[in-house]
Amino acid sequence: MLKKPWDGRFTEKTDPTVESFTSSIAFDKRLYLYDIEGSIAHCRMLAKQSIITEEEASQIIEGLNKIARDIERGNFELDESLEDVHMNVEARLTAEVGKVAQKLHTARSRNDQVVLDVRMYMRDEMANILTRITGLCQVLVGLAKKHIDVVMPGYTHLQPAQPVLFSHHLMAYYEMFERDRDRFKEALKRINVMPLGSAALAGTTYPIDVEYTAELLEFPEISANSMDAVSSRDFIIEFLAGASICMVHMSRLSEELILWSSAEFGFVEIPDAFATGSSIMPQKKNPDVPELIRGKAGRVFGSLMALLTLMKGLPLSYNRDMQEDKEPLFDTVDTLKGCLEMYEKLLPSLKVNQAAMEKATSKGFLNATDMADYLVTKGMAFRDAHRCVGEVVRYAMDQNKKLQELSLSDLKKFSQAFEDDVFEILTLEQMVDRRVSAGGTAKENVAKAISEAEKALKLEAVENESYARKKKTPK
């Protein structure tokens, strides 16, 4: 068994059950490339500052390069007794280049090393997530543009309320996901901070050049306080909060697709490639993908709650509890990316049943508000108009008729303000196109929103490329 880096103070070997219990290598191994990249930058800085020699730096960097290649080829056996990815790399480096490898850890601690690795990992994954959100928004806008003329019932309390364009409904989700993207962009600023040089908690006595290290690793900002740098995880919590909100939006979309694809609604049909059947009922076509996304939202919420609970009682600075930050983070990254990918692939093939949607608008007296608004234009106070139309609705229900099917003489029983022109504004087309207020469902509004979104998404695609820092396999 290899010696621990801290075994000088101890007289007994670590119990094997403790080694297994405290080991994080099973999940933090995904940080290996970031650990090596960070170590190479740190090594170059040590040489630049004459803390180690150029020859020593060359040997260390050559060894790190070889380790990276070995890991990528599957020629690296991880040792659980070494606790984490950092010590596995260091132990292998010692085997490769000898005692000089032990100089690499000069002027740093695993405390600032691990948070560096996590920040580097997160900024790469954030770039990936931003790209996926843009892709999903492009799909939503494309679907809205394709179905610009489809009218459906809008709902409040899941009861038919007023007619809206299906495209308007889709563009509501575009707005939600655009806000998600903005939140992640803002979070990225606080992720992209270089902590290396903070050491264990108090900084270091060596004449390090943190600006140089930050430049090598493409960090625009350096942590201002060494204790904060090693002990804060709010940058992860902020990401998990943003991911939770994004999952709320996907879960709401899932719920609507599940409802809309049911026999009771029949508004859409989920593509066969994104649905499953029943093991016992041959006729079934189940919306399992939306259901799973809806379910996975709770999983992401749990990760947020786990990390908030983990951090709420910790004194400064580093505590071993914080090792538990990675599994919720990694799982959330994987879950969020997977859900975004599913909808980016599913939605373009969604089959929209225009006839069913428009038929549904004929139920529920969706033009009642328009009738009330009509009375207001004739000089009636809105509250009086509301009450009057409510009475008309009750009468129509008793007559088993729609509002537009009532005669003018029927309407005049409730108000003499009604004239023949009332029937012009009760049509489906008029109900939609007259709602021209900012953000309203009028076709001209929605068409403009789609056009503006298309322009914005083109700019986003370019911006996403700037966020995508190329992973540097050491050379």
C-alpha positions as CSV (number, residue, x, y, z in Angstrom):
1,M,0.0,0.0,0.0
2,L,1.3,3.5,-0.9
3,K,2.0,5.9,1.9
4,K,-0.4,8.7,2.6
5,P,0.8,12.2,1.9
6,W,0.0,13.1,5.5
7,D,1.1,9.9,7.3
8,G,4.1,11.5,9.1
9,R,2.0,12.5,12.0
10,F,0.2,9.1,12.4
11,T,1.4,5.9,14.0
12,E,-1.3,3.5,12.7
13,K,-2.3,2.7,9.2
14,T,-5.8,3.8,8.1
15,D,-8.4,1.2,8.7
16,P,-9.5,-0.3,5.3
17,T,-13.1,0.5,6.0
18,V,-12.2,4.1,6.6
19,E,-10.3,4.2,3.3
20,S,-13.4,2.9,1.5
21,F,-15.8,5.2,3.4
22,T,-13.7,8.4,2.8
23,S,-12.7,7.7,-0.7
24,S,-14.1,10.0,-3.4
25,I,-12.3,8.4,-6.4
26,A,-15.4,6.6,-7.6
27,F,-17.0,10.0,-8.6
28,D,-14.3,12.6,-8.7
29,K,-12.3,10.6,-11.3
30,R,-14.2,12.6,-14.0
31,L,-12.0,15.6,-12.9
32,Y,-8.8,14.0,-13.9
33,L,-8.2,16.1,-17.0
34,Y,-8.8,19.3,-15.1
35,D,-6.5,18.2,-12.3
36,I,-3.7,17.6,-14.8
37,E,-4.3,20.8,-16.6
38,G,-4.3,22.7,-13.4
39,S,-1.2,21.0,-12.2
40,I,0.7,21.8,-15.4
41,A,-0.2,25.5,-15.0
42,H,0.9,25.4,-11.4
43,C,4.1,23.7,-12.3
44,R,4.9,26.3,-15.0
45,M,4.3,29.0,-12.5
46,L,6.6,27.4,-10.0
47,A,9.3,27.3,-12.6
48,K,8.7,30.9,-13.7
49,Q,9.1,32.0,-10.1
50,S,12.2,29.9,-9.6
51,I,10.5,27.9,-6.9
52,I,11.5,24.8,-8.9
53,T,13.9,24.6,-11.8
54,E,13.0,24.6,-15.4
55,E,14.4,21.1,-15.7
56,E,12.3,19.8,-12.8
57,A,9.2,21.4,-14.4
58,S,9.9,19.8,-17.7
59,Q,10.2,16.3,-16.1
60,I,6.9,16.9,-14.1
61,I,5.0,18.2,-17.1
62,E,6.2,15.3,-19.3
63,G,5.0,12.9,-16.6
64,L,1.6,14.6,-16.4
65,N,1.3,14.4,-20.1
66,K,1.9,10.7,-20.1
67,I,-0.6,10.2,-17.3
68,A,-3.3,12.0,-19.3
69,R,-2.6,9.8,-22.3
70,D,-2.7,6.6,-20.1
71,I,-6.0,7.6,-18.5
72,E,-7.6,8.3,-21.9
73,R,-6.4,4.9,-23.2
74,G,-7.6,3.1,-20.1
75,N,-4.1,2.3,-18.9
76,F,-4.6,3.8,-15.4
77,E,-5.7,1.8,-12.4
78,L,-7.2,3.9,-9.7
79,D,-6.3,3.1,-6.1
80,E,-9.1,3.7,-3.6
81,S,-6.6,3.9,-0.7
82,L,-5.3,7.1,-2.2
83,E,-8.7,8.7,-1.5
84,D,-9.2,10.9,-4.6
85,V,-8.2,11.7,-8.2
86,H,-5.6,14.2,-7.0
87,M,-3.6,11.8,-5.0
88,N,-3.9,9.1,-7.6
89,V,-2.4,11.4,-10.2
90,E,0.4,12.5,-7.8
91,A,1.2,8.9,-6.9
92,R,1.4,7.9,-10.5
93,L,3.5,10.9,-11.3
94,T,6.0,9.8,-8.6
95,A,6.2,6.4,-10.2
96,E,6.8,8.0,-13.6
97,V,9.4,10.7,-12.8
98,G,10.6,9.9,-9.3
99,K,11.1,12.1,-6.3
100,V,10.9,15.3,-8.3
101,A,7.2,14.8,-8.5
102,Q,6.9,15.6,-4.8
103,K,7.8,19.2,-5.6
104,L,4.6,19.7,-7.6
105,H,2.5,20.2,-4.5
106,T,4.7,23.1,-3.3
107,A,2.5,26.3,-2.6
108,R,-0.8,24.5,-2.9
109,S,-3.2,22.3,-0.9
110,R,-5.8,19.8,-2.0
111,N,-8.2,22.4,-0.6
112,D,-7.5,24.9,-3.4
113,Q,-6.7,22.2,-5.9
114,V,-10.1,20.5,-5.7
115,V,-12.1,23.7,-5.9
116,L,-10.0,24.7,-9.0
117,D,-10.8,21.4,-10.7
118,V,-14.5,21.8,-9.9
119,R,-14.6,25.3,-11.2
120,M,-12.8,24.3,-14.4
121,Y,-15.2,21.4,-14.9
122,M,-18.2,23.6,-14.2
123,R,-17.3,26.3,-16.7
124,D,-16.9,23.7,-19.5
125,E,-20.2,22.1,-18.6
126,M,-21.9,25.5,-18.4
127,A,-20.8,26.2,-21.9
128,N,-22.3,22.9,-23.0
129,I,-25.6,23.7,-21.1
130,L,-25.8,27.2,-22.6
131,T,-25.5,25.7,-26.1
132,R,-28.2,23.1,-25.4
133,I,-30.6,25.7,-24.1
134,T,-30.0,27.8,-27.2
135,G,-30.7,24.6,-29.3
136,L,-34.0,24.0,-27.4
137,C,-35.0,27.6,-27.9
138,Q,-34.3,27.3,-31.6
139,V,-36.6,24.3,-31.8
140,L,-39.4,26.0,-29.9
141,V,-39.2,29.1,-32.2
142,G,-39.1,26.9,-35.3
143,L,-42.2,25.0,-34.1
144,A,-44.0,28.3,-33.3
145,K,-43.2,29.6,-36.8
146,K,-44.4,26.4,-38.4
147,H,-47.7,26.6,-36.6
148,I,-48.3,30.3,-36.5
149,D,-52.0,30.0,-37.6
150,V,-53.0,27.3,-35.1
151,V,-55.4,28.5,-32.4
152,M,-56.0,26.7,-29.1
153,P,-57.7,27.3,-25.8
154,G,-55.7,29.1,-23.3
155,Y,-56.3,27.9,-19.7
156,T,-56.3,29.2,-16.2
157,H,-57.0,26.7,-13.4
158,L,-56.8,24.2,-16.2
159,Q,-60.2,25.5,-17.3
160,P,-60.7,27.0,-20.8
161,A,-60.2,30.7,-20.5
162,Q,-59.5,32.6,-23.8
163,P,-58.2,31.5,-27.2
164,V,-54.5,31.9,-27.9
165,L,-52.2,31.0,-30.8
166,F,-50.4,27.7,-30.2
167,S,-47.3,29.6,-31.3
168,H,-47.9,32.1,-28.5
169,H,-48.0,29.3,-26.0
170,L,-44.7,27.9,-27.3
171,M,-43.1,31.3,-27.2
172,A,-44.0,31.5,-23.5
173,Y,-41.6,28.6,-23.0
174,Y,-39.0,30.3,-25.2
175,E,-39.1,33.2,-22.7
176,M,-38.7,30.8,-19.7
177,F,-35.7,29.1,-21.2
178,E,-34.1,32.4,-22.3
179,R,-34.3,33.5,-18.6
180,D,-32.7,30.2,-17.6
181,R,-29.9,30.9,-20.1
182,D,-29.4,34.4,-18.6
183,R,-29.2,32.9,-15.1
184,F,-26.5,30.4,-16.2
185,K,-24.6,33.2,-17.9
186,E,-24.6,35.2,-14.7
187,A,-23.6,32.2,-12.7
188,L,-20.7,31.5,-15.0
189,K,-19.2,34.8,-14.0
190,R,-19.0,33.6,-10.4
191,I,-17.8,30.2,-11.4
192,N,-14.9,31.5,-13.5
193,V,-12.8,32.7,-10.6
194,M,-9.3,31.2,-10.0
195,P,-8.8,29.9,-6.4
196,L,-5.3,28.4,-6.8
197,G,-2.8,30.1,-4.4
198,S,-5.2,30.1,-1.5
199,A,-3.5,26.8,-0.3
200,A,-5.1,25.2,2.7
201,L,-6.9,28.4,3.9
202,A,-4.4,31.2,4.7
203,G,-2.5,31.6,1.4
204,T,1.2,30.6,1.0
205,T,4.6,32.1,1.9
206,Y,6.1,31.2,-1.5
207,P,6.5,34.1,-4.1
208,I,3.8,32.7,-6.4
209,D,2.4,34.5,-9.4
210,V,-1.4,33.9,-9.3
211,E,-2.0,36.2,-12.2
212,Y,0.2,34.1,-14.4
213,T,-1.5,30.9,-13.3
214,A,-4.9,32.5,-14.0
215,E,-3.7,33.5,-17.5
216,L,-2.6,30.0,-18.3
217,L,-5.9,28.6,-17.1
218,E,-8.0,31.3,-18.8
219,F,-9.5,32.7,-15.6
220,P,-10.5,36.3,-15.8
221,E,-10.7,36.8,-12.1
222,I,-8.8,35.7,-9.0
223,S,-10.3,34.9,-5.6
224,A,-10.0,37.8,-3.2
225,N,-10.0,35.9,0.1
226,S,-8.2,32.6,0.6
227,M,-10.6,31.4,3.3
228,D,-13.6,32.1,1.1
229,A,-11.9,30.5,-1.9
230,V,-11.5,27.1,-0.3
231,S,-14.6,26.9,1.8
232,S,-17.4,28.5,-0.2
233,R,-19.6,26.4,-2.5
234,D,-22.2,29.0,-3.3
235,F,-21.1,28.9,-7.0
236,I,-22.3,25.3,-7.1
237,I,-25.5,26.2,-5.1
238,E,-26.2,29.0,-7.6
239,F,-25.8,26.5,-10.5
240,L,-28.1,24.0,-8.8
241,A,-30.7,26.7,-8.2
242,G,-30.6,27.7,-11.9
243,A,-30.8,24.0,-12.9
244,S,-33.8,23.5,-10.6
245,I,-35.6,26.5,-12.2
246,C,-34.8,25.2,-15.6
247,M,-36.1,21.8,-14.6
248,V,-39.4,23.4,-13.4
249,H,-39.8,24.8,-16.9
250,M,-39.2,21.5,-18.5
251,S,-41.5,19.8,-16.1
252,R,-44.3,22.2,-16.8
253,L,-43.8,21.6,-20.6
254,S,-43.8,17.9,-19.8
255,E,-47.1,18.1,-18.0
256,E,-48.7,19.9,-20.9
257,L,-47.4,17.4,-23.5
258,I,-48.7,14.6,-21.3
259,L,-52.1,16.2,-21.1
260,W,-52.3,17.3,-24.7
261,S,-51.3,13.9,-26.0
262,S,-54.1,12.2,-24.0
263,A,-57.3,11.0,-25.7
264,E,-59.2,13.6,-23.7
265,F,-57.3,16.4,-25.4
266,G,-55.8,15.0,-28.6
267,F,-53.9,18.2,-29.3
268,V,-50.6,16.6,-30.1
269,E,-49.1,13.2,-30.8
270,I,-45.7,12.4,-29.4
271,P,-43.4,10.7,-32.0
272,D,-43.2,6.9,-31.7
273,A,-39.5,7.2,-31.3
274,F,-40.0,9.1,-28.0
275,A,-42.8,7.0,-26.5
276,T,-43.2,3.5,-25.2
277,G,-45.9,0.9,-24.9
278,S,-47.5,-1.3,-22.3
279,S,-46.4,-4.7,-21.3
280,I,-50.0,-5.8,-21.0
281,M,-52.2,-3.4,-23.0
282,P,-51.4,-3.6,-26.7
283,Q,-53.2,-0.3,-27.6
284,K,-51.1,1.9,-25.2
285,K,-48.7,4.6,-26.3
286,N,-47.2,6.2,-23.2
287,P,-45.5,9.6,-23.0
288,D,-42.6,8.2,-21.0
289,V,-40.0,10.8,-22.0
290,P,-42.0,13.7,-20.7
291,E,-43.0,11.8,-17.7
292,L,-39.4,10.9,-16.9
293,I,-38.3,14.6,-17.4
294,R,-41.1,15.6,-15.0
295,G,-39.9,13.1,-12.5
296,K,-36.2,14.0,-12.8
297,A,-37.1,17.6,-11.8
298,G,-37.5,16.3,-8.3
299,R,-34.1,14.7,-8.4
300,V,-32.5,18.0,-9.3
301,F,-34.4,19.8,-6.5
302,G,-33.0,17.2,-4.2
303,S,-29.5,18.0,-5.2
304,L,-30.1,21.7,-4.4
305,M,-31.5,20.8,-1.0
306,A,-28.7,18.5,-0.3
307,L,-26.0,21.1,-0.9
308,L,-27.9,23.8,1.0
309,T,-28.2,21.5,3.9
310,L,-24.6,20.4,3.6
311,M,-23.2,24.0,3.8
312,K,-25.6,25.7,6.2
313,G,-23.8,24.7,9.4
314,L,-20.1,24.6,8.4
315,P,-17.6,26.9,10.1
316,L,-14.8,28.4,8.0
317,S,-12.8,27.1,6.3
318,Y,-12.6,23.7,4.6
319,N,-14.4,20.7,6.2
320,R,-14.5,17.2,4.8
321,D,-18.3,17.4,4.6
322,M,-17.7,19.4,1.4
323,Q,-16.5,16.2,-0.4
324,E,-20.3,15.5,-0.7
325,D,-20.7,18.5,-3.0
326,K,-19.6,16.6,-6.1
327,E,-22.2,13.8,-6.5
328,P,-25.2,16.2,-6.5
329,L,-23.3,18.5,-8.9
330,F,-22.3,15.8,-11.3
331,D,-25.7,14.1,-11.2
332,T,-27.4,17.5,-11.9
333,V,-25.2,18.3,-14.8
334,D,-25.8,14.9,-16.4
335,T,-29.6,15.1,-15.7
336,L,-30.0,18.6,-17.0
337,K,-28.1,18.0,-20.2
338,G,-30.0,14.8,-20.8
339,C,-33.4,16.4,-20.4
340,L,-32.5,19.3,-22.6
341,E,-31.2,16.9,-25.3
342,M,-34.4,14.9,-25.1
343,Y,-36.6,17.9,-25.8
344,E,-34.3,19.3,-28.5
345,K,-34.8,16.0,-30.3
346,L,-38.5,15.3,-29.5
347,L,-40.1,18.6,-30.2
348,P,-39.3,19.0,-33.9
349,S,-41.2,15.8,-34.6
350,L,-44.2,16.6,-32.5
351,K,-47.4,16.1,-34.4
352,V,-49.8,19.0,-33.9
353,N,-53.6,18.4,-34.3
354,Q,-54.8,21.8,-35.5
355,A,-58.4,20.6,-35.9
356,A,-58.6,19.3,-32.4
357,M,-57.2,22.4,-30.9
358,E,-59.6,24.7,-32.8
359,K,-62.5,22.5,-32.0
360,A,-61.7,22.8,-28.3
361,T,-62.0,26.6,-28.6
362,S,-65.7,26.2,-29.3
363,K,-66.3,25.0,-25.7
364,G,-66.3,26.9,-22.5
365,F,-67.5,30.3,-23.7
366,L,-64.1,31.6,-24.5
367,N,-65.5,34.7,-26.1
368,A,-67.3,35.9,-22.9
369,T,-64.5,38.4,-22.1
370,D,-64.7,39.8,-25.6
371,M,-68.5,40.3,-25.1
372,A,-67.9,42.1,-21.9
373,D,-65.2,44.3,-23.5
374,Y,-67.8,45.1,-26.2
375,L,-70.2,46.4,-23.6
376,V,-67.5,48.6,-22.2
377,T,-66.9,50.2,-25.6
378,K,-70.6,51.0,-25.5
379,G,-70.2,53.0,-22.2
380,M,-70.9,50.3,-19.6
381,A,-68.6,50.0,-16.6
382,F,-66.5,46.8,-16.8
383,R,-67.9,45.3,-13.5
384,D,-71.4,45.9,-14.8
385,A,-70.5,44.4,-18.1
386,H,-68.9,41.4,-16.4
387,R,-72.1,40.7,-14.4
388,C,-74.3,41.2,-17.5
389,V,-72.3,38.8,-19.6
390,G,-72.2,36.3,-16.7
391,E,-76.0,36.3,-16.9
392,V,-75.9,35.8,-20.7
393,V,-73.6,32.9,-20.2
394,R,-76.0,31.3,-17.8
395,Y,-78.9,31.8,-20.2
396,A,-76.8,30.3,-23.1
397,M,-76.0,27.3,-21.0
398,D,-79.7,26.7,-20.2
399,Q,-80.4,27.0,-23.9
400,N,-77.5,24.7,-24.8
401,K,-76.1,27.3,-27.1
402,K,-72.9,29.2,-27.7
403,L,-72.8,33.0,-27.2
404,Q,-72.5,33.6,-30.9
405,E,-75.5,31.4,-31.5
406,L,-77.8,33.6,-29.5
407,S,-80.0,36.1,-31.4
408,L,-79.8,39.8,-30.9
409,S,-83.2,39.8,-29.3
410,D,-81.9,37.3,-26.8
411,L,-79.0,39.6,-25.9
412,K,-81.1,42.6,-25.6
413,K,-83.0,40.9,-22.8
414,F,-79.8,41.6,-20.8
415,S,-78.8,45.0,-22.2
416,Q,-80.0,47.4,-24.8
417,A,-76.3,48.2,-25.5
418,F,-76.1,45.1,-27.7
419,E,-76.2,45.7,-31.4
420,D,-75.5,43.5,-34.5
421,D,-71.8,44.4,-34.5
422,V,-71.3,42.4,-31.3
423,F,-71.2,39.2,-33.4
424,E,-68.3,40.5,-35.4
425,I,-66.0,40.4,-32.4
426,L,-67.0,37.0,-31.2
427,T,-65.3,35.1,-34.0
428,L,-62.2,33.1,-33.2
429,E,-60.0,35.1,-35.5
430,Q,-61.1,38.4,-34.0
431,M,-60.7,37.2,-30.5
432,V,-57.0,36.4,-31.2
433,D,-56.0,39.2,-33.6
434,R,-57.6,42.0,-31.5
435,R,-55.3,41.2,-28.5
436,V,-52.5,43.5,-29.7
437,S,-51.3,44.8,-26.3
438,A,-47.7,44.2,-25.6
439,G,-47.0,40.5,-25.2
440,G,-50.5,39.6,-26.4
441,T,-51.5,36.7,-28.5
442,A,-52.3,38.7,-31.7
443,K,-50.7,37.1,-34.8
444,E,-48.7,40.3,-35.6
445,N,-47.3,40.3,-32.1
446,V,-46.3,36.6,-32.2
447,A,-44.8,36.9,-35.7
448,K,-42.7,39.8,-34.4
449,A,-41.6,37.9,-31.3
450,I,-40.6,35.0,-33.5
451,S,-38.6,37.2,-35.8
452,E,-36.8,38.9,-32.9
453,A,-36.1,35.5,-31.3
454,E,-34.6,34.2,-34.5
455,K,-32.2,37.2,-34.5
456,A,-31.3,36.8,-30.8
457,L,-30.7,33.1,-31.2
458,K,-28.2,33.7,-34.1
459,L,-26.2,36.0,-31.7
460,E,-26.5,33.4,-28.9
461,A,-25.0,30.8,-31.2
462,V,-21.9,33.0,-31.7
463,E,-21.8,33.9,-28.1
464,N,-21.9,30.2,-27.1
465,E,-18.7,29.6,-29.1
466,S,-16.9,32.2,-27.0
467,Y,-18.0,30.4,-23.8
468,A,-16.8,27.0,-25.1
469,R,-13.3,26.9,-23.7
470,K,-11.5,24.2,-25.5
471,K,-10.5,21.4,-23.1
472,K,-6.7,21.2,-23.3
473,T,-5.4,17.7,-23.4
474,P,-1.9,18.4,-22.1
475,K,0.9,18.2,-24.7
